[in-house]
Amino acid sequence: MFNGQKPRQPEAALQLPETKVAADHRGATMNGSPEVAAAPRPKAARRNADAMHVILRAMCMAASLTAFSFMVTAKQHSVLVIYGFQFPVHSKWSFSNSFEYLVGVSGAVAIHSFLQLLICVLRLLSKSSVIPSRNYAWLMFAGDQVLAYALMSAGSAASGVTNLNRTGIRHTVLPNFCKPLHSFCDHVTVSIAFTFFSCILLATSVVLDVIWLAKY
């Protein structure tokens, strides 16, 4: 119209609707967040760790109860023959301080394992983590470690007495007392074996506590 030229017609613009993925991507970029969101911490690994804690507590409670039961039932009356003379003998676990120590430690471990197992099961039923905080994890780590050392010392002390009963005392006329008191010695042997097994289970629990503290 001006200077003999026709006015230019505005070009038609075609704009496609923005997809939700593109909008979210553009919004994340504008907000300064990374383009790829960090993957959430897998819950399956924590659930497996919680299940392992429950299994270890149950096994430790069963092993310590077995050690406790066999030791407190270790008693027997018999007859000992020395040079043709018969002497009545009576053996009981309470006659030895080492055996009494083993009974006390295994009983304490059984109670500790039962309480921890009860707490773990209740937390699993409520769909919460077995270890709620780092302070609780440190407490479990300290308790498991102390009891593991106590079990090791109790089993070592009791095994020394049992070995003496089975082999007798060298250079003396004292015989092998486990021949006439075989039932008593068998009960003590089984109790010591499960005591060391409980120690291994507690040591494994300590390792799991350390792994949890390192990861979380």
PyMOL commands that set and color helices and strands:
alter all, ss='L'
color gray80, all
select helices_A, chain A and resi 20-30+43-72+93-95+97-125+134-167+182-215
alter helices_A, ss='H'
color red, helices_A
select strands_A, chain A and resi 75-82+85-92
alter strands_A, ss='S'
color yellow, strands_A
deselect
rebuild
show_as cartoon
